[in-house]
Amino acid sequence: MRPFFFRLALAAGAAGCVSAAALAAPAGFEILHQGTAHEALFCMASDGDDLIAVGAPGLLFESADGGATWAAGTDVTPDGALLGCRLKRGLGLVVGQRGAIFRKDGAGWTRIPPVTDARLFAVDMNAAGLAVAVGAFGTLLVSDDAGKSWSPVTYDWSSTNGEGFQPHVYGVSVAGDGTITIVAEFEAILQSTDGGRRWTVVHKGNASLFDVAIGDDGIGYAVGQDGRVLRTRDGGTTWDPVASGIKANLLGVSRGAAGSVLVTGLRSMLVGSDAADRFTSVTPGDVATGWYQAVVSIDAKRWLAAGNAGRVVRLAAGADR
């Protein structure tokens, strides 16, 4: 089973094991949105008090009050799961199955004509309008007009595995200076500084990586299979492992104020900080029996996470260890 099918299909199965009825919420775990047992949210993005959360089957929810309340995006009609999302300065991008790309501006949501039929897992965009979407079997798409139009990027993957095998690319980070960092199967991390025309393999290992987040100060994290956590302090040029203490599959990571970090995964959640040499496992609410994939920071000690049963929760998970 390839890692993505674990990430999507198996995770959706985990959602089916969790009752849609609201579970008792302990202190520091507040349920803000509840779906059905068969729904799943795979991505959440924030831009101030505005947020979006997307998932399956074809779910898109929006919030204008910091996540306190959520409403369905009625003008988006995908024909498959929505897997990746980004909000930046009033612009929104959502990607998903069958190469689906949706874009939001002041006039609302628009479906962009697809340039691939590959499943798109993630998308990111910087303030200059450089956007990158990544997906199945090495799919790379680049836009230089904030997602209005897209072009496919061809890359020879033999430099990552020696056989030209096209790995799934699961995560992407686009820096303010235009540096693009992507994470993929086989613990491959690649960077481009010229809009995706040329790529450098900056890290290689064994565990597939499912998410990456790099801050404007160059500090960032990548997470993946077998409890793998990597940290960079130079914008993604070099990476070092950080002890997680677990072997769970880690699906999402977000770095908050004051260098706090929250990592989400299958029946697992970790808190840490830029100064810490290891992460600490926490299990608020239904974390020990379900899964959360998407996570965004509110401040140094509070987070929003989304995942199983179409659920969005607010967490008080101080990571100042």
C-alpha positions as CSV (number, residue, x, y, z in Angstrom):
1,M,0.0,0.0,0.0
2,R,1.5,3.3,-1.0
3,P,1.7,6.0,1.7
4,F,-1.0,8.2,0.3
5,F,-3.6,5.5,0.4
6,F,-2.7,5.1,4.0
7,R,-3.1,8.9,4.4
8,L,-6.5,9.2,2.7
9,A,-8.3,5.8,2.6
10,L,-7.0,4.4,5.9
11,A,-7.5,7.7,7.6
12,A,-11.0,7.9,6.3
13,G,-11.5,4.4,7.8
14,A,-10.4,5.7,11.1
15,A,-13.0,8.4,10.8
16,G,-15.6,5.8,10.4
17,C,-14.7,4.3,13.8
18,V,-15.5,7.6,15.6
19,S,-19.0,8.5,16.5
20,A,-20.4,11.6,14.9
21,A,-21.9,12.5,18.3
22,A,-19.9,15.0,20.2
23,L,-17.5,13.3,22.6
24,A,-16.9,14.7,26.0
25,A,-14.4,17.5,25.6
26,P,-11.8,17.8,28.3
27,A,-10.3,21.1,29.3
28,G,-8.3,22.5,26.4
29,F,-10.2,20.6,23.8
30,E,-13.3,22.3,22.3
31,I,-15.3,21.0,19.4
32,L,-16.2,23.8,17.0
33,H,-17.6,21.8,14.1
34,Q,-18.9,18.3,13.9
35,G,-19.5,16.2,10.8
36,T,-20.7,12.7,10.3
37,A,-18.7,9.5,10.9
38,H,-18.0,9.2,7.2
39,E,-16.7,12.7,6.6
40,A,-13.1,13.7,6.8
41,L,-11.2,17.0,6.7
42,F,-7.7,17.0,5.2
43,C,-6.6,20.6,5.1
44,M,-7.3,23.9,6.9
45,A,-5.8,27.3,6.1
46,S,-6.1,30.7,7.8
47,D,-5.7,34.3,6.9
48,G,-6.4,36.3,10.0
49,D,-9.9,35.5,11.2
50,D,-10.8,33.9,7.8
51,L,-10.4,30.1,7.5
52,I,-11.2,27.3,5.1
53,A,-11.3,23.6,5.8
54,V,-11.6,21.0,3.0
55,G,-12.0,17.2,2.8
56,A,-14.2,14.3,1.6
57,P,-16.7,13.8,0.2
58,G,-16.1,17.2,-1.6
59,L,-16.3,19.2,1.7
60,L,-15.4,22.9,1.9
61,F,-16.3,24.9,5.0
62,E,-15.5,28.6,5.6
63,S,-15.2,30.6,8.8
64,A,-15.0,34.4,9.2
65,D,-14.7,34.5,13.0
66,G,-11.5,32.6,13.7
67,G,-13.1,29.2,13.5
68,A,-15.8,29.8,16.1
69,T,-18.5,29.1,13.5
70,W,-18.4,27.4,10.1
71,A,-20.6,27.5,6.9
72,A,-20.5,25.3,3.8
73,G,-19.1,26.9,0.7
74,T,-22.2,26.5,-1.5
75,D,-20.6,27.8,-4.7
76,V,-18.0,25.1,-4.9
77,T,-19.1,21.9,-6.5
78,P,-16.1,19.4,-6.7
79,D,-16.5,16.0,-8.1
80,G,-14.1,14.4,-5.6
81,A,-12.3,14.9,-2.4
82,L,-10.6,18.2,-1.7
83,L,-7.1,17.6,-0.2
84,G,-5.1,20.8,-0.1
85,C,-5.8,24.5,0.6
86,R,-4.2,27.9,1.1
87,L,-5.3,31.4,2.1
88,K,-3.1,34.5,1.5
89,R,-4.1,38.1,1.6
90,G,-7.8,37.5,0.7
91,L,-7.0,34.9,-2.0
92,G,-7.9,31.2,-1.6
93,L,-6.7,28.1,-3.4
94,V,-8.1,24.6,-3.0
95,V,-6.9,21.5,-4.8
96,G,-8.0,17.9,-4.9
97,Q,-8.8,14.7,-6.9
98,R,-8.8,14.7,-10.7
99,G,-6.6,17.7,-10.8
100,A,-9.3,20.0,-9.4
101,I,-8.2,23.6,-8.6
102,F,-10.6,26.2,-7.1
103,R,-9.6,29.8,-6.6
104,K,-11.3,32.4,-4.4
105,D,-11.0,36.2,-4.7
106,G,-13.4,39.1,-4.0
107,A,-15.9,37.7,-6.4
108,G,-16.1,34.3,-4.8
109,W,-14.9,30.8,-5.8
110,T,-14.0,29.9,-9.4
111,R,-13.1,26.5,-10.8
112,I,-9.8,26.7,-12.7
113,P,-9.6,24.6,-15.9
114,P,-7.5,21.6,-15.0
115,V,-4.1,21.0,-16.5
116,T,-3.7,17.5,-15.1
117,D,-6.0,14.6,-14.1
118,A,-3.6,13.6,-11.3
119,R,-4.7,13.8,-7.7
120,L,-3.4,17.0,-6.1
121,F,-2.5,16.8,-2.4
122,A,-1.3,20.2,-1.4
123,V,-0.9,23.8,-2.5
124,D,0.9,26.9,-1.3
125,M,1.4,30.5,-2.4
126,N,3.5,33.5,-1.3
127,A,2.5,37.2,-1.2
128,A,4.0,37.8,-4.7
129,G,1.5,35.3,-6.2
130,L,3.9,32.4,-6.8
131,A,1.8,29.3,-6.3
132,V,2.7,25.6,-6.4
133,A,0.5,22.6,-6.3
134,V,1.9,19.0,-5.9
135,G,0.4,15.6,-6.2
136,A,0.4,12.0,-7.2
137,F,3.2,10.4,-9.3
138,G,5.5,13.4,-9.1
139,T,3.0,16.0,-10.3
140,L,4.2,19.6,-10.0
141,L,2.2,22.6,-11.1
142,V,3.3,26.2,-10.9
143,S,1.4,29.5,-11.2
144,D,2.9,33.0,-11.3
145,D,-0.4,34.8,-11.2
146,A,-1.8,33.8,-7.9
147,G,-3.5,30.7,-9.2
148,K,-5.4,32.1,-12.2
149,S,-3.4,29.9,-14.6
150,W,-1.1,26.9,-14.1
151,S,1.7,25.1,-16.0
152,P,3.0,21.6,-15.4
153,V,6.7,21.1,-14.4
154,T,8.7,18.2,-15.7
155,Y,11.3,16.7,-13.4
156,D,13.6,13.7,-13.8
157,W,12.9,11.8,-10.5
158,S,15.9,9.4,-11.1
159,S,18.0,11.8,-8.9
160,T,15.8,10.8,-5.9
161,N,15.6,7.0,-6.4
162,G,18.0,6.1,-9.2
163,E,15.2,4.4,-11.3
164,G,13.1,7.4,-12.4
165,F,10.2,6.2,-10.2
166,Q,7.7,9.0,-9.8
167,P,7.0,9.4,-6.1
168,H,3.9,11.0,-4.7
169,V,4.6,14.6,-3.6
170,Y,2.6,15.4,-0.5
171,G,3.6,18.8,0.8
172,V,4.9,22.2,-0.4
173,S,6.1,25.4,1.1
174,V,6.6,28.6,-1.0
175,A,8.8,31.2,0.8
176,G,8.5,35.0,0.4
177,D,11.7,35.1,-1.7
178,G,10.3,32.5,-4.1
179,T,12.1,29.4,-2.8
180,I,10.0,26.3,-3.2
181,T,10.4,23.3,-0.9
182,I,8.5,20.1,-1.6
183,V,8.4,16.8,0.4
184,A,7.6,13.4,-1.0
185,E,7.8,9.6,-0.7
186,F,11.2,8.1,0.3
187,E,11.8,11.1,2.6
188,A,12.7,13.2,-0.4
189,I,13.0,17.0,0.1
190,L,13.7,19.1,-3.0
191,Q,14.1,22.9,-3.4
192,S,13.9,25.2,-6.4
193,T,14.9,28.9,-6.4
194,D,13.9,29.6,-10.0
195,G,10.1,29.0,-10.1
196,G,10.4,25.3,-10.5
197,R,12.6,25.1,-13.5
198,R,15.5,23.5,-11.7
199,W,15.5,21.4,-8.5
200,T,18.0,20.3,-5.9
201,V,17.6,17.3,-3.7
202,V,18.5,18.6,-0.2
203,H,17.5,15.5,1.8
204,K,16.8,11.8,1.3
205,G,15.8,9.0,3.6
206,N,13.4,6.2,4.0
207,A,10.1,7.5,5.6
208,S,7.6,9.2,3.4
209,L,7.0,12.8,4.4
210,F,3.4,14.1,4.4
211,D,3.7,17.8,5.4
212,V,6.1,20.7,5.5
213,A,5.9,24.2,7.1
214,I,8.7,26.7,6.9
215,G,8.5,30.2,8.5
216,D,9.7,33.5,7.2
217,D,12.7,33.3,9.6
218,G,13.8,30.0,7.9
219,I,12.8,27.7,10.7
220,G,10.6,24.9,9.6
221,Y,9.5,21.3,10.0
222,A,8.6,18.2,7.9
223,V,6.7,15.2,9.3
224,G,5.8,11.8,8.0
225,Q,5.9,8.0,8.5
226,D,7.1,6.2,11.6
227,G,7.1,9.3,13.8
228,R,9.6,11.1,11.5
229,V,10.1,14.8,12.4
230,L,12.8,16.9,10.6
231,R,13.7,20.5,11.4
232,T,15.5,23.1,9.3
233,R,16.9,26.4,10.5
234,D,18.1,27.7,7.1
235,G,15.0,27.8,5.0
236,G,15.1,24.2,4.0
237,T,18.6,23.8,2.7
238,T,19.6,21.4,5.5
239,W,17.5,19.2,7.8
240,D,18.1,17.4,11.1
241,P,15.9,14.8,12.8
242,V,14.1,15.7,16.0
243,A,13.1,12.9,18.4
244,S,9.3,12.3,18.5
245,G,9.3,9.3,20.8
246,I,6.6,7.6,18.7
247,K,6.2,5.5,15.5
248,A,2.9,6.8,14.4
249,N,2.3,8.2,11.0
250,L,2.4,12.0,11.3
251,L,0.2,13.9,8.9
252,G,0.4,17.7,9.6
253,V,2.6,20.3,11.2
254,S,2.2,24.0,12.1
255,R,4.6,26.4,13.8
256,G,3.0,29.1,15.9
257,A,4.0,32.2,17.8
258,A,7.2,32.1,19.9
259,G,8.4,29.0,18.1
260,S,5.7,26.6,19.4
261,V,5.0,23.6,17.2
262,L,2.0,21.2,17.0
263,V,2.2,18.0,15.0
264,T,-0.9,15.9,14.2
265,G,-1.2,12.3,13.1
266,L,-3.0,9.0,13.3
267,R,-4.1,8.6,16.9
268,S,-1.2,10.9,17.9
269,M,-0.4,14.5,18.6
270,L,2.9,16.1,19.5
271,V,3.8,19.4,21.0
272,G,7.3,21.0,20.9
273,S,9.2,24.1,20.2
274,D,12.1,25.4,18.2
275,A,14.3,25.3,21.3
276,A,13.4,21.7,22.2
277,D,15.4,18.6,21.2
278,R,12.4,16.3,21.3
279,F,8.6,16.4,21.1
280,T,6.1,15.4,23.7
281,S,3.0,13.3,23.0
282,V,-0.4,14.6,24.1
283,T,-3.8,13.0,23.7
284,P,-6.6,15.6,24.3
285,G,-10.2,14.7,23.4
286,D,-10.4,11.8,20.9
287,V,-6.8,12.1,19.6
288,A,-5.9,8.6,21.0
289,T,-8.8,6.9,19.0
290,G,-9.1,9.1,15.9
291,W,-6.9,11.3,13.8
292,Y,-6.3,14.9,12.9
293,Q,-4.4,16.0,9.8
294,A,-4.8,19.7,9.4
295,V,-3.6,22.2,12.0
296,V,-3.2,26.0,12.2
297,S,-1.8,28.1,15.0
298,I,-3.9,30.8,16.8
299,D,-1.2,31.9,19.1
300,A,1.7,30.3,21.1
301,K,-0.5,27.9,23.0
302,R,-3.7,27.5,21.1
303,W,-4.4,25.7,17.8
304,L,-7.2,24.6,15.5
305,A,-7.1,21.1,14.2
306,A,-9.3,19.3,11.7
307,G,-9.7,15.6,10.8
308,N,-11.9,12.6,11.6
309,A,-15.7,12.8,11.4
310,G,-15.5,16.3,9.7
311,R,-14.4,17.7,13.0
312,V,-12.7,21.0,13.8
313,V,-11.4,21.4,17.3
314,R,-9.7,24.2,19.3
315,L,-6.8,23.0,21.4
316,A,-4.9,24.5,24.3
317,A,-1.6,22.7,23.8
318,G,1.2,24.9,25.1
319,A,4.4,23.9,23.6
320,D,6.9,26.0,25.5
321,R,8.9,23.0,26.8
